[in-house]
Amino acid sequence: MTPLNSSKIRAGLTAAIGVLALAGSSLLAQPSAPSATSRDANMRFANGIAAVAEGKIITVDDIRREISPMIPELQRTARNEQDFNQRLESLQDDTIQQLVDRVLIVKDFYSDEKRRIPSSYVDNAVDENIINEFEGDRSKFLAYLRSRGLTLREYRGEVEEDIIYNYMRGQKRKSATVVSPVQVQEFYDENKDEFYQEDSVNLRLIQFQRKDGRTDRDLIALAARVQARLDVGHEFEDIAKEISEDSRRSRGGDWGWHDRSSLKPEFSDPLFELAESETTRPILLPEGIFLLHAQERKYAGVRAINGVREQIERVLISREARRAQEAWLERLRRNSYVKLY
């Protein structure tokens, strides 16, 4: 099989989509007219063949059609012209590889004579495309087919290949669904820094605002009543739902998890002195008076393996799925015919 990293293809594609890529960019200068090199490349590649995979012709127009929706984001995020061009070249290489792989995956699907896509699946997918991509307007859909020179039958063939491509890749991803405890332990031991957590608190609060002419003494008296109820066993959450004047009253004053740096010192200093289920003394500030409650605590340090086991398993399963899929694609590529132009 011919390697896909072809400078000739890249140069041709860059020239072929150059006008599209640069149009409207605030980053790059607008050329007044294509250069001679661009015109020659357009004549050679714009409607030409980029590759042939197992007898399936992949044109530069196919590649340009895949790349076009990504150009605005590429323009927006590129740091300069050189960065844009480098990222465009990488996108082109990836797109060529994906289109070739698509051909090989479809061929692999049909290598088993028992595999077939029911016509009803294709019908439903076509109908969904008309709704989602053409606003349900069949005349727009037919105009699109004419612009590409496609018959409805040929378009249905593309849709069927989409279904096959997504199905086959999904099946390969599912093939790696189990990892051993030994793999989990090894990953944990090798990546402990990733599981470091800061000191954090699951915060609830009760606030009384400075309104209706309330003085500091009034606010302190309101907070004292809350403390008295806490002292006799009332739940902080229940009191917050009943009388707190903050925006999360309906949630029992629940403000979620916070580390020290996410809170202003007037809150973080007393809050992080608390043990789990303890409440601060009243905190008097210009906007009102607050009582902070440490619903739960997580102390700084590396999390225990039992607390991150599911997270590690997801990472390992994803990694193994990618490896299995790449090994499958490499096998298909080795046993297939691909020619680049």
C-alpha positions, 0 to 999 in steps of 0.5 A: 500500500502506498503511504498516505503522507504525500507532499504532492497530494497535500500541495494540490489540496492546499491550492485547491481549497486555498480560496475557500480557506482564506476567504474572510479570514481576519488573520490572513491577507486576502490575495487579489487573485490566485497565483499561477501556481494556484491556478495550475494546481486548481486545474490539476486537482480541483476536479481530479483524483486524489486517491484510489482505494480498492477501485473507489475513486476519492477526488479532491472535491470529496476531500474539500467537502469534508474540510469545508465546515472546519475552515472557519474554526481553523481560521478563528483559532490559528495564531498566524498564517504559518500555524493555519497552513500547518494545521490545514495540512494536518487536516488534509492528511487526516481527511485523506486517511479517513476517506481511504479507511472508510472504503476499506471498512465498508469492504471489510463489512461486505466480506461477510456475506451474511452482513447486510444493512436493511433497506428500512435503515437506509430509508430512515437515515435519508429521511433524517438527513432531509429533515436535519440538513435540508429543513425537510425541504425535498426540493433543496435536497434534490438541488443538492443531489444535482449540484453533486451530480448524484442520483438518489440511488448513489446518495443512498449508497453513501448513506448506507456506507455511513451506517456501515462505517459507524457500525463497524467502528462502534463494534471495534470500540466495544471489543475492549470492555474489560480491564484487570485489577492489575492494569488498574493498579499499574496505571494508578501507581504510574500516574498518582500525580493525576489523582492529587486533590486539593483540600475542598468542602461541599459548602452550604450556607445561610444568608441574611441580607441587609434590607428593610433597615436591618442593622448589624445587631439585627443580623447578628440576632437572626444568625443567633436564632439559627445557631440555637436551632442547630444546637438542638439538632435541626438540620442545616439544610432544612433551616436554609430551605425555610429562612435563608435569603441567598439564591440557592435557598430552594436547594438548602443553600447548597453551593457544591464543592469548593477548594480554598482558592475559589472562595474569598478569604472571609469565607475560606479561612473559617470554612476550612477550619471546620470538620465535616458537618460543622458550621462557622460562627456568623460572618458579618460582611457589607452584603449581610451575615452568613453561616457556612456549613461543611457538608462534606470534606475532602482533604488534600492529597492523592486520592485512594485507588478505590475512589478513582477505580471507575475513572481509571477503568474508563481511561483504560477501556478507551485506550484499549479500544483505540489500540484495537481499532488502530490494529484493525485498520492497520490490518485492513491497510496492509491487505488493500490496494491504495494509490495516490495521485 
